Amino acid sequence: MQPFFLSLLIISCGGILPLFLWRRPLLMRGAGATLIAAGSLLGLVDAARQLYAPVAVTATVDLLNTVPITFTSDSLSAFFLVAIFAVSGLTAVYSFHYMDKSDHAVRTAVHYLFFSLLIAAMALVVTADDMIAFLLCWEIMSLSSFFLVVYSYEKEQNRRAAFLYAVFSQVGAMFILAAFGVMYACTESFAFAGASGMPAAIKLLVFILAMVGFGSKAGLFPLHIWLPQAHPAAPSHISALMSGVMIKTGIYGIIRLYAILEWHAPVLGQIVLAAGLVSGVMGVIYALGQKDLKKVLAFSSVENVGIILIGMGVGMIGVSAGKPIMAVLGFAGGLLHVLNHALFKSLLFMGAGMVLHRTGTGVIDHLGGLIKRMPITGTTFLIGALAIPGLPPFNGFVSEFLIYIGAFNGIALGKTNFVLSLLAIVGMALIGGLALAAFTRVFGIVFQGEPRSPSAQAIEQGPTMLLPMIVAAAACVVIGVFPTAFLTMAIQAVEPLQLGYGRIPLTPFIQITATITRAAVVLFAVFLILLALRKLLYSGKTVTRSGTWGCGFTQPSARMQYTGSSYAASILAFFKPLVPIEEDHPPVIGRFPVKTHYQSRTRDIAEHQMDRLIVKPVLFLFDKLRWLQHGDIHLYIGYILLAIVVALFFV
């Protein structure tokens, strides 16, 4: 694991060196971005090499010369490392121009420290091989990301978002700690190796506890509440990193625990598939109702976590039913979607960051016509917006297509598994259709039409912001057109799950991807032929440009365009029981009515119910116990003595 630890060392230097260069902001940002990107590139190459020559590598570190902690990198870890290092390198380059505020030099230097810590912690989480190593790295990851979210701490809403994220992080960590505690009570060891010998009932309890803990980090509905709050608060490249790869550590935890338990009961697949369906559908519905660009992308992450879990659930059901092809298709599709989502979601967040950085607003209805002034941002954002609903020939289509085929294999099963497989197919189709509506809405309102406010007159700047978007967009196209190598990587990552089928032949899967490649090549060929034909037919002719027909209006204005709310209104009305809509619209009265207004917003039912059933009762209870905090030091000492006596009694 020497190249792996060397890459983490270089990344760490990229976080430490800026602390000494804060007086020279340009050099500070250059050093931080360059070292983090270089370390990420080294880690990416090493992880990709391990995927094509899968050999588990183990390293043991003595923590404070007392507690040995173990790190192991197998093909499953290597696959997640590919996603982590790829997105980390792109966001590091992006940060150079994005963090160009010279009046925040010290804050930016500290930001690079926690940026590097987050990357290193994520890489160590997916290689941790015992409970202590995993929990230690998990906490470092949570704490460093908290400080990144609260970067603009002068804004109250950002402080609230960071606090909410910290609460959900710690509650999730408590559930993970509880799961590990149950495992330790049964195995009397901090190593993961002995967990497979636990009784079935204990395994189910451990899996459910861990599902809640890891689901909180992954943004699984209804544990997603922190996600749409934290992403708009964090800098855009941090939002890309958190949404692209950090939430995937929760997915990794679920998959790794499934492999550790070595218990292929149908109930596990049923739980995961049901959770994925709920999260996927609810996430994309809420994305349709958001007015802030980064909140749309945040809820879309909830949706894509659902798609990944649908794939994992299909794979688990295939294992329990003795269907190896269904199992591999489900797991490989889900894992490939981990990588695909990391690419197109980081691309979309970086595009949103460019819009926010140049216009100063992320409100969708204040924008418009940006593709004319931001052609690179608009084009790359369009590629991401086409990839995320799973349209060919982009990468999202490949992973979702594999999950579809796996679910169709499950229709031959009986009873519950037949119903769940059918629901997976219908759910994926519904999610894809709604995602297409959500991102045609975003792209149409933000990048097309006419500017809706003076802020939408901005132009794109910053080559280090544009380059990562171009690279990510190119990766979305390459994976969509030539998916064979990437599918092979995903299938290699499935092997450590110990599904009991030995090595699965790659030929049937390669045939699937070869068909996708041929279809993509034909599609591009037709597109190029039409483009050439258009150029030929228009050669020598005068092409003029004029305004769009105003439908009889003599003085059309930008206010006559569709808004985000009006575009999504009919779809949201259909799902109104799941997505309550709050409207503020005074009635229009009289023949010559005065000026009126219309405002609407969607209310997150999970947040509302959690506030009503948990937050308010807890605050009420603590308010009643406030008398304990009276300021008398003698009684405080008495509390301490009483706690010691109680602890000794139980010991």
C-alpha positions in Angstrom: 0.0 0.0 0.0 3.0 2.3 -0.3 1.7 4.4 -3.3 -1.7 4.7 -1.5 -0.1 6.1 1.7 2.3 8.3 -0.4 -0.7 9.8 -2.1 -2.3 10.6 1.2 0.9 12.2 2.4 1.0 14.5 -0.7 -2.7 15.4 -0.1 -2.0 16.2 3.5 0.9 18.4 2.5 -1.6 20.2 0.3 -3.6 21.0 3.4 -0.7 21.9 5.7 1.5 24.1 3.4 -1.2 26.8 2.8 -1.3 27.5 6.5 2.2 28.9 6.2 1.5 30.8 2.9 -1.7 32.6 3.9 0.0 36.0 3.4 0.5 35.2 -0.3 -3.0 34.1 -1.4 -2.2 33.2 -5.0 0.8 31.0 -4.0 -1.3 29.5 -1.1 -4.1 28.5 -3.4 -1.7 27.2 -6.0 0.2 25.1 -3.5 -2.9 23.6 -2.0 -4.7 22.9 -5.3 -1.6 21.5 -7.0 -0.5 19.1 -4.1 -4.1 17.8 -3.5 -4.6 17.2 -7.2 -1.2 15.5 -7.6 -1.8 13.2 -4.6 -5.3 12.4 -5.9 -3.8 11.6 -9.4 -1.3 9.2 -7.8 -4.0 7.6 -5.7 -6.3 7.2 -8.8 -3.6 5.5 -10.8 -2.8 3.1 -7.9 -6.4 2.3 -7.4 -7.1 1.7 -11.1 -4.0 -0.6 -11.3 -5.2 -2.6 -8.3 -8.6 -3.1 -10.0 -7.1 -4.7 -13.0 -4.7 -6.8 -10.9 -6.9 -7.5 -7.8 -4.8 -8.5 -4.9 -5.8 -7.6 -1.3 -3.0 -5.6 0.4 -2.9 -5.1 4.1 -1.1 -2.6 6.3 -1.1 -2.3 10.2 -0.4 0.9 12.0 0.2 1.1 15.8 -2.0 4.0 17.1 -0.1 5.8 19.8 2.1 2.6 20.1 -0.8 0.9 21.9 -3.7 0.0 19.6 -3.0 -1.7 16.3 -5.3 -0.6 13.5 -5.5 -2.4 10.2 -6.1 -1.1 6.6 -6.8 -3.5 3.7 -7.4 -2.6 0.1 -9.2 -5.1 -2.0 -11.0 -4.6 -5.4 -14.1 -3.2 -3.6 -12.1 -0.6 -1.8 -10.1 0.2 -4.9 -13.3 0.9 -6.9 -14.5 3.4 -4.3 -11.0 4.9 -4.2 -11.2 5.5 -8.0 -14.3 7.6 -7.5 -12.9 9.4 -4.4 -9.5 10.3 -6.0 -11.0 11.2 -9.4 -13.5 13.7 -7.9 -11.0 15.0 -5.4 -8.5 15.8 -8.1 -11.1 17.7 -10.2 -12.5 19.7 -7.3 -8.9 20.6 -6.1 -8.1 22.1 -9.5 -11.6 23.8 -9.5 -10.9 25.4 -6.1 -8.0 27.5 -7.4 -10.1 30.2 -9.0 -13.3 29.5 -7.0 -11.5 30.4 -3.7 -10.1 33.7 -5.1 -11.3 36.0 -2.3 -8.1 37.6 -1.0 -9.9 39.1 2.0 -10.5 35.5 3.3 -6.9 34.4 3.1 -6.7 32.8 6.6 -10.1 31.1 6.2 -9.1 29.8 2.8 -5.9 28.3 4.2 -7.8 26.5 6.9 -10.3 25.4 4.3 -7.5 23.6 2.4 -6.5 21.9 5.6 -9.9 20.4 6.2 -10.3 19.7 2.4 -7.2 17.5 2.5 -8.3 15.9 5.8 -11.7 15.0 4.2 -10.1 13.3 1.2 -7.6 11.3 3.3 -10.4 10.3 5.8 -12.7 9.1 3.0 -9.8 7.0 1.5 -9.0 5.5 4.9 -12.7 4.7 5.6 -13.0 2.5 2.5 -9.8 0.7 3.5 -10.3 0.3 7.2 -10.3 -3.4 8.3 -11.3 -3.2 11.9 -13.9 -1.3 14.0 -11.5 1.1 15.7 -9.9 2.2 12.4 -13.2 2.6 10.7 -14.8 4.7 13.5 -11.7 6.8 13.9 -11.6 7.7 10.2 -15.4 8.1 10.0 -15.3 10.7 12.8 -12.4 12.6 11.1 -14.4 12.6 7.9 -17.5 13.9 9.6 -15.6 16.6 11.5 -13.6 17.9 8.6 -16.7 18.1 6.4 -18.5 20.0 9.1 -15.8 22.7 9.1 -16.0 22.8 5.3 -19.8 23.3 5.4 -19.5 26.2 7.9 -16.9 28.0 5.7 -19.2 31.1 5.3 -20.0 31.1 9.0 -21.1 34.8 9.1 -24.4 33.7 7.6 -26.9 32.4 10.1 -28.4 29.9 7.7 -25.0 28.4 7.0 -24.3 28.0 10.7 -27.7 26.3 11.1 -27.0 24.0 8.1 -23.6 23.0 9.6 -25.2 22.3 13.0 -28.0 20.2 11.4 -25.3 18.2 9.5 -23.3 17.7 12.7 -26.4 16.4 14.5 -27.2 13.9 11.8 -23.5 12.8 11.5 -23.3 12.1 15.2 -26.7 10.3 15.4 -25.6 8.2 12.4 -22.3 7.5 14.1 -24.1 6.4 17.2 -26.1 3.8 15.3 -22.9 2.5 13.6 -21.2 2.3 17.0 -24.2 0.4 18.3 -24.0 -2.1 15.4 -20.2 -2.5 16.1 -20.9 -2.9 19.8 -23.3 -5.8 19.1 -20.7 -7.4 16.9 -18.0 -7.0 19.5 -20.3 -8.5 22.2 -20.7 -11.6 20.0 -17.2 -11.9 18.6 -15.1 -10.3 21.5 -12.9 -8.9 18.8 -12.6 -5.5 17.0 -11.7 -7.3 13.7 -14.5 -7.7 11.2 -13.4 -11.2 10.3 -15.4 -13.0 13.0 -18.8 -11.4 12.3 -19.9 -14.2 9.9 -20.3 -16.6 12.8 -22.9 -14.6 14.7 -26.5 -16.0 15.0 -29.0 -14.9 12.2 -31.1 -12.7 14.5 -28.0 -10.8 15.7 -26.9 -10.3 12.1 -30.3 -8.8 11.2 -30.1 -6.5 14.2 -26.6 -5.4 13.2 -27.6 -4.8 9.6 -30.7 -2.7 10.5 -28.6 -0.5 13.0 -25.9 0.0 10.4 -28.5 0.7 7.7 -29.8 3.6 9.7 -26.3 4.9 10.5 -24.9 4.6 7.0 -28.2 5.7 5.5 -27.9 9.0 7.5 -24.5 9.7 5.8 -25.8 8.6 2.4 -28.8 10.9 2.6 -31.3 8.1 2.5 -34.9 9.2 2.8 -36.1 10.2 5.5 -32.6 10.7 6.9 -31.7 13.2 4.1 -32.8 16.4 5.9 -29.2 17.7 6.3 -28.4 17.3 2.6 -30.4 20.2 1.0 -29.3 22.4 3.9 -25.6 21.6 3.8 -24.9 21.7 0.1 -26.1 25.3 -0.6 -24.0 26.4 2.5 -20.7 24.7 1.5 -18.4 26.1 -1.3 -19.5 24.5 -4.6 -16.4 22.3 -5.0 -17.0 20.9 -1.5 -20.7 20.3 -2.4 -19.4 18.4 -5.5 -17.0 16.3 -3.3 -19.6 15.6 -0.6 -22.4 14.8 -2.9 -20.2 13.0 -5.5 -18.2 10.8 -3.1 -18.6 11.5 0.6 -22.2 10.3 0.8 -21.0 7.1 -1.1 -19.1 6.1 2.0 -22.5 5.3 3.5 -23.2 3.1 0.5 -19.7 1.5 1.0 -20.6 0.8 4.6 -23.8 -1.0 3.7 -22.1 -3.1 1.0 -19.0 -3.9 3.1 -21.2 -5.0 6.1 -23.2 -7.2 3.8 -19.9 -8.9 2.8 -18.7 -9.1 6.4 -21.8 -10.8 7.7 -21.8 -13.4 4.9 -25.6 -13.8 5.4 -27.5 -13.9 2.2 -31.1 -13.9 3.6 -33.9 -12.6 1.3 -34.9 -10.0 4.0 -31.7 -8.0 3.5 -32.3 -7.5 -0.2 -35.9 -6.7 0.4 -35.0 -4.0 3.0 -32.4 -2.4 0.8 -34.6 -2.5 -2.3 -37.6 -1.0 -0.5 -35.4 1.8 1.0 -34.0 2.5 -2.4 -37.4 2.8 -4.1 -38.7 5.2 -1.4 -35.5 7.3 -1.5 -35.3 7.4 -5.3 -38.9 8.5 -5.9 -39.2 11.0 -3.0 -35.8 12.5 -3.8 -36.6 13.3 -7.4 -40.1 14.6 -6.6 -38.6 17.1 -4.1 -35.9 18.1 -6.6 -38.7 19.2 -9.0 -40.1 21.7 -6.4 -36.8 23.5 -5.4 -36.1 27.0 -6.4 -32.4 27.0 -5.4 -30.1 25.4 -8.0 -27.9 23.6 -5.4 -30.9 22.3 -3.5 -32.2 20.7 -6.7 -28.8 18.9 -7.0 -28.9 18.0 -3.3 -32.3 16.3 -3.6 -31.2 14.7 -6.8 -28.4 13.0 -4.8 -31.1 11.5 -2.6 -32.7 10.1 -5.7 -29.4 8.6 -7.1 -28.6 7.0 -3.7 -32.0 5.4 -4.1 -31.0 4.1 -7.6 -27.8 2.7 -6.2 -29.6 0.9 -3.4 -32.2 -0.5 -5.9 -29.2 -2.1 -7.7 -27.8 -3.4 -4.5 -31.2 -4.8 -3.4 -31.6 -6.5 -6.8 -28.2 -8.0 -6.4 -28.9 -9.2 -2.8 -32.2 -10.8 -3.9 -30.4 -12.5 -6.8 -27.9 -14.0 -4.3 -30.6 -15.3 -2.0 -32.6 -16.7 -4.9 -29.6 -18.5 -6.4 -29.5 -16.3 -9.6 -25.9 -15.4 -10.2 -26.5 -13.3 -13.3 -29.2 -11.3 -11.6 -26.8 -10.8 -8.6 -23.9 -9.6 -10.6 -26.0 -7.3 -12.8 -27.6 -5.7 -9.7 -24.3 -5.2 -7.8 -22.3 -4.2 -10.9 -25.0 -1.8 -12.0 -25.2 -0.3 -8.5 -21.4 0.1 -8.2 -21.0 1.5 -11.7 -23.7 4.1 -10.8 -21.6 5.0 -7.8 -18.8 6.0 -10.2 -21.2 7.6 -12.7 -23.0 9.6 -10.1 -19.7 10.8 -8.7 -18.8 12.2 -12.2 -22.0 13.8 -13.4 -23.1 15.1 -10.0 -19.7 16.7 -9.4 -19.9 18.2 -12.9 -23.4 19.6 -12.2 -22.2 21.1 -8.8 -19.2 22.7 -10.5 -21.5 24.1 -13.2 -23.8 25.5 -10.5 -20.7 26.9 -8.7 -19.7 28.8 -11.9 -23.2 30.2 -12.1 -23.2 31.2 -8.4 -19.7 32.5 -8.5 -20.3 34.8 -11.5 -24.0 35.8 -11.0 -24.1 35.9 -7.2 -27.3 34.0 -7.0 -28.5 30.4 -7.1 -32.2 31.2 -7.4 -33.4 29.6 -10.6 -36.1 32.1 -11.4 -33.5 35.0 -11.3 -31.4 33.5 -14.1 -31.9 32.7 -17.7 -30.1 32.8 -21.1 -26.7 31.9 -19.5 -25.7 29.5 -22.3 -25.1 32.5 -24.6 -22.6 34.1 -22.1 -21.4 30.8 -20.5 -21.1 28.4 -23.5 -18.6 26.0 -21.9 -20.5 25.9 -18.6 -23.8 25.5 -20.4 -22.6 22.8 -22.7 -21.0 20.7 -19.9 -24.0 21.2 -17.6 -26.2 20.0 -20.4 -24.2 16.8 -20.7 -24.5 16.2 -17.0 -28.3 17.0 -17.1 -28.7 14.4 -19.9 -26.6 11.8 -18.1 -28.4 12.0 -14.7 -31.8 10.8 -16.0 -30.1 7.9 -17.7 -30.3 9.0 -21.3 -28.0 7.4 -23.9 -25.3 7.7 -25.0 -24.1 9.0 -21.6 -22.8 7.1 -18.5 -26.0 7.2 -16.4 -27.7 5.1 -19.0 -25.2 2.2 -18.8 -25.5 1.6 -15.0 -29.3 2.0 -15.0 -29.6 -0.3 -17.9 -27.7 -3.0 -16.0 -30.0 -2.6 -13.0 -33.0 -2.9 -15.3 -31.7 -6.1 -16.8 -31.0 -7.5 -13.3 -34.5 -6.6 -12.2 -36.1 -8.2 -15.3 -34.2 -11.4 -14.3 -36.1 -11.3 -11.0 -39.5 -11.4 -12.6 -39.1 -15.2 -12.9 -38.9 -15.4 -9.1 -42.0 -16.1 -7.0 -44.1 -14.2 -4.5 -42.4 -11.3 -2.7 -39.3 -11.2 -4.9 -41.4 -11.1 -8.1 -43.4 -8.1 -6.7 -40.2 -6.3 -5.6 -38.5 -6.9 -8.9 -41.5 -5.5 -10.7 -41.6 -2.5 -8.4 -37.9 -1.9 -9.1 -38.6 -1.8 -12.9 -41.6 0.5 -12.5 -39.8 2.6 -9.9 -36.7 3.1 -12.0 -38.9 4.1 -15.0 -40.7 6.6 -12.8 -37.5 8.0 -11.3 -36.0 8.4 -14.8 -39.0 10.2 -16.2 -39.2 12.6 -13.2 -35.5 13.2 -13.3 -35.7 14.2 -17.0 -38.5 16.7 -16.1 -36.4 18.1 -13.2 -33.3 18.7 -15.3 -35.1 20.0 -18.4 -36.7 22.4 -16.0 -33.3 23.5 -14.5 -31.5 23.7 -17.8 -34.4 25.5 -19.6 -34.9 28.1 -16.8 -31.2 28.7 -16.0 -29.5 28.5 -19.4 -32.1 29.1 -22.0 -34.6 31.9 -22.6 -33.8 35.5 -21.7 -32.2 36.9 -18.5 -34.7 37.3 -15.8 -32.6 39.8 -13.7 -29.4 41.9 -14.2 -27.3 39.3 -12.4 -27.9 36.9 -15.3 -25.8 39.0 -17.6 -22.5 37.6 -16.2 -19.9 35.7 -18.3 -17.8 32.7 -17.3 -14.2 33.1 -16.2 -11.5 31.0 -14.6 -9.7 28.3 -16.7 -9.2 26.1 -13.6 -12.9 26.1 -13.1 -13.7 25.3 -16.7 -11.1 22.5 -17.2 -12.5 20.1 -14.5 -16.0 20.5 -16.0 -14.7 19.6 -19.4 -12.9 16.6 -18.1 -15.9 15.4 -16.1 -18.2 15.9 -19.1 -15.8 14.0 -21.4 -15.7 11.1 -18.8 -19.6 11.0 -18.9 -19.4 10.6 -22.7 -16.5 8.1 -22.7 -18.2 5.8 -20.2 -21.5 6.0 -22.0 -19.9 5.1 -25.4 -17.2 2.7 -24.3 -18.5 1.1 -21.0 -16.7 -2.3 -21.3 -13.6 -1.4 -19.3 -15.6 0.3 -16.6 -18.1 -2.5 -16.3 -15.2 -4.9 -15.9 -13.9 -2.7 -13.0 -17.4 -2.9 -11.4 -17.5 -6.7 -11.8 -14.0 -7.0 -10.3 -15.3 -4.9 -7.3 -18.2 -7.4 -6.8 -15.8 -10.4 -6.1 -15.0 -9.5 -2.4 -18.7 -9.8 -1.6 -18.2 -13.6 -1.5 -21.4 -14.4 -3.3 -20.5 -18.1 -3.5 -20.6 -18.4 -7.2 -16.9 -18.3 -7.9 -15.7 -16.2 -10.9 -18.5 -15.1 -13.1 -17.7 -15.2 -16.9 -17.4 -11.7 -18.4 -18.4 -12.6 -21.9 -22.2 -12.1 -21.5 -21.7 -8.7 -19.9 -19.1 -7.6 -22.5 -21.6 -8.5 -25.2 -24.2 -6.2 -23.5 -21.7 -3.3 -23.4 -20.5 -4.0 -27.0 -24.1 -3.5 -28.1 -24.3 -0.2 -26.2 -21.1 0.9 -27.9 -22.4 0.0 -31.4 -25.7 1.9 -30.8 -23.8 5.0 -29.4 -21.5 5.0 -32.5 -24.5 4.9 -34.8 -26.2 7.7 -32.9 -23.1 9.9 -33.1 -22.7 9.0 -36.8 -26.3 10.1 -37.6 -25.7 13.3 -35.6 -22.5 14.2 -37.5 -24.1 13.4 -40.8 -27.1 15.7 -40.1 -24.7 18.4 -38.9 -22.6 18.1 -42.1 -25.8 18.0 -44.2 -27.1 21.2 -42.5 -23.8 23.0 -43.1 -23.8 21.9 -46.8 -27.4 23.0 -47.4 -26.8 26.4 -45.7 -23.5 27.1 -47.5 -23.7 30.2 -49.6 -27.0 31.3 -48.0 -27.5 34.4 -45.8 -28.5 33.4 -42.2 -30.2 36.1 -40.2 -31.0 36.4 -36.6 -34.2 37.9 -35.1 -36.3 37.8 -32.0 -38.6 34.9 -31.2 -42.2 35.5 -32.3 -44.1 37.2 -29.5 -47.5 35.5 -30.1 -49.1 38.8 -30.8 -47.6 40.7 -27.8 -46.1 44.0 -28.9 -43.8 44.3 -25.9 -42.8 40.9 -24.7 -40.6 40.8 -21.6 -38.6 38.2 -19.7 -41.4 38.0 -17.1 -43.6 36.3 -19.7 -41.3 33.2 -19.7 -42.0 30.0 -17.8 -40.8 30.0 -14.2 -39.5 27.0 -12.4 -42.7 26.8 -10.3 -45.1 27.0 -13.3 -43.0 24.4 -15.2 -43.3 21.8 -12.4 -46.7 22.8 -11.1 -48.8 20.1 -12.9 -46.3 17.3 -11.9 -46.2 18.4 -8.2 -50.0 18.7 -8.1 -50.2 14.9 -9.0 -47.8 14.1 -6.0 -49.4 16.6 -3.6 -50.1 14.1 -0.9 -46.4 13.3 -0.7 -45.2 16.9 -1.4 -47.3 19.5 0.4 -47.2 22.9 -1.4 -47.5 26.1 0.6 -48.9 29.0 -1.5 -49.2 32.7 -0.9 -51.5 34.3 -3.5 -53.9 37.1 -2.4 -57.0 37.0 -4.5 -57.4 39.4 -7.4 -60.3 41.7 -6.7 -62.0 44.4 -8.7 -62.0 45.5 -12.3 -58.8 47.4 -11.9 -56.9 45.2 -9.4 -53.8 46.5 -7.6 -50.5 44.7 -7.8 -50.5 41.2 -6.5 -48.0 38.3 -6.1 -47.7 34.6 -6.1 -45.3 32.5 -4.0 -45.1 28.8 -3.5 -42.7 26.4 -1.8 -42.7 22.7 -1.2 -42.5 21.4 2.4 -40.3 18.4 3.2 -42.7 16.1 5.1 -39.8 14.2 6.7 -38.4 17.4 8.1 -41.8 18.5 9.3 -42.7 15.2 11.0 -39.2 14.9 12.6 -39.6 18.4 13.9 -43.0 17.7 15.3 -42.4 14.2 16.7 -38.8 14.4 17.9 -37.3 17.9 18.0 -40.1 19.8 19.8 -40.7 17.1 22.4 -36.9 16.9 23.1 -36.6 20.7 23.4 -39.7 20.7 25.7 -38.1 18.1 27.9 -34.7 19.9 28.1 -36.5 23.1 28.9 -38.2 21.4 31.9 -34.8 20.2 33.0 -33.2 23.6 32.8 -33.4 24.0 36.6 -30.4 21.5 36.8 -28.2 24.3 35.3 -28.3 26.7 38.2 -24.6 27.9 38.5 -23.9 26.4 41.9 -20.5 24.7 41.8 -21.2 22.6 44.9 -24.2 20.9 43.3 -22.2 20.3 40.1 -19.6 18.5 42.2 -22.4 16.5 43.7 -23.6 15.5 40.2 -20.2 14.2 39.4 -19.9 12.1 42.5 -23.4 10.7 41.9 -22.4 9.8 38.4 -19.3 8.0 39.6 -21.2 6.1 42.2 -23.8 4.9 39.6 -21.0 4.0 37.2 -19.2 1.9 39.9 -22.5 0.2 40.8 -23.1 -1.0 37.2 -19.4 -2.0 36.8 
